[in-house]
Amino acid sequence: MEGTWETIKGILKNQLPPSSFQLWIDPLQAETGPQCELVFACPNPFALRWVQTHYLRLIQRVLEAGGLELTVRPALAAAKERRLALPQVQQPALPLAPGGPGNGLNRAFTFEQFVVGSPNCLAYHASHTLFYV
């Protein structure tokens, strides 16, 4: 059944815009269902509804044109297959000056030296009020 699905995908790739094919058809996984059904697993409920609404008839026509008498049925992929593997990102160590946090700050950057302009006027007054209260 996997070879049949790959053939169908090849035909659909030629009939659909590349972005539509990559977004909706390429992620589908084919499975053999009971009674010679072609069951393709959709990655999420939204994709399942979209494929049923927009591509199910087209897939059925491609099968019929190829002489295959298969019933096509979309289904939701099992939960373990739907999970996306999120990349593990490590927070890089922040460089701190010896002696503890805050020692690496530039002492010249004070409220008295701050240039107030129209883009930062509100922020200046809010922080100045909080700092000196």
C-alpha positions in Angstrom: 0.0 0.0 0.0 3.0 2.3 0.6 4.0 2.1 -3.0 0.5 2.9 -4.2 0.4 6.0 -2.0 3.8 7.1 -3.2 2.6 6.8 -6.8 -0.6 8.8 -6.0 1.6 11.5 -4.3 3.7 11.7 -7.4 0.6 12.3 -9.5 -0.8 14.9 -7.1 2.6 16.7 -6.9 2.2 17.4 -10.7 -1.4 18.5 -10.3 -1.2 20.8 -7.3 0.8 23.9 -6.5 4.1 23.1 -4.7 3.1 24.9 -1.5 -0.3 23.1 -1.3 1.3 19.7 -2.0 4.0 20.3 0.7 1.6 21.6 3.3 -1.3 19.2 2.9 -0.4 16.0 0.9 3.3 15.3 1.7 2.8 14.9 5.5 0.1 12.3 5.0 1.1 8.7 5.9 -0.6 5.8 4.1 -1.9 2.7 6.0 -3.9 -0.3 4.9 -7.3 -0.3 6.4 -9.9 -3.1 6.6 -11.6 -4.2 3.4 -8.9 -2.8 1.0 -9.2 0.7 2.2 -6.5 3.3 1.7 -6.2 5.1 5.1 -4.0 8.1 5.2 -3.1 9.5 8.6 -3.3 13.3 9.1 -1.0 14.9 11.6 -3.7 17.0 13.3 -7.5 17.5 13.4 -7.3 20.7 11.3 -5.3 18.9 8.6 -7.8 16.0 8.7 -10.8 18.4 8.0 -8.9 20.3 5.4 -7.8 17.2 3.4 -11.4 15.8 3.7 -12.9 19.0 2.4 -10.4 20.0 -0.3 -8.4 16.9 -1.5 -10.4 13.7 -0.8 -12.3 13.8 -4.1 -9.1 14.5 -6.0 -7.3 11.6 -4.4 -10.2 9.3 -5.2 -10.2 10.4 -8.8 -6.5 9.7 -9.1 -7.1 6.2 -7.8 -9.9 5.6 -10.2 -7.9 6.9 -13.1 -5.2 4.4 -12.2 -7.7 1.6 -12.2 -7.6 1.0 -8.4 -10.9 0.3 -6.7 -9.9 1.4 -3.2 -11.9 3.3 -0.7 -10.0 6.4 0.6 -10.4 7.3 4.2 -8.5 10.0 6.1 -7.8 9.4 9.8 -6.1 11.2 12.6 -2.5 9.9 13.3 -1.9 8.2 16.6 -0.9 10.6 19.4 2.7 9.3 19.5 3.1 10.0 15.8 1.6 13.5 16.0 4.0 14.8 18.6 6.6 17.2 17.3 10.1 16.8 18.6 11.0 20.2 19.9 14.6 21.1 19.7 16.5 21.2 22.9 18.0 24.7 23.2 20.6 25.3 25.8 20.7 28.8 27.3 24.3 30.0 26.8 26.1 31.1 30.0 25.9 34.8 30.4 29.3 36.5 30.8 29.5 38.2 34.2 32.3 40.3 35.6 34.1 38.9 38.6 32.6 39.9 41.9 29.0 39.2 41.2 26.2 40.3 39.0 25.9 44.0 38.2 29.6 44.7 38.3 29.8 44.7 34.5 27.5 47.6 34.1 28.8 50.9 32.7 28.7 53.5 35.5 28.4 56.3 33.0 24.9 55.1 32.0 22.8 57.0 34.6 19.5 58.8 34.5 21.4 62.1 34.6 23.3 61.1 31.4 20.2 59.7 29.6 19.1 61.5 26.5 15.3 61.8 26.5 13.6 61.9 23.1 10.1 61.5 21.8 10.4 57.7 21.3 11.6 57.0 24.9 9.9 59.8 26.8 7.3 57.7 28.5 9.7 55.0 29.4 12.1 57.5 30.9 9.5 59.2 33.0 8.0 55.9 34.2 11.4 54.4 35.2 12.6 57.7 36.7 9.4 58.0 38.8 9.9 54.4 40.0 13.6 54.8 40.7 13.3 58.0 42.7 10.1 57.2 44.7 
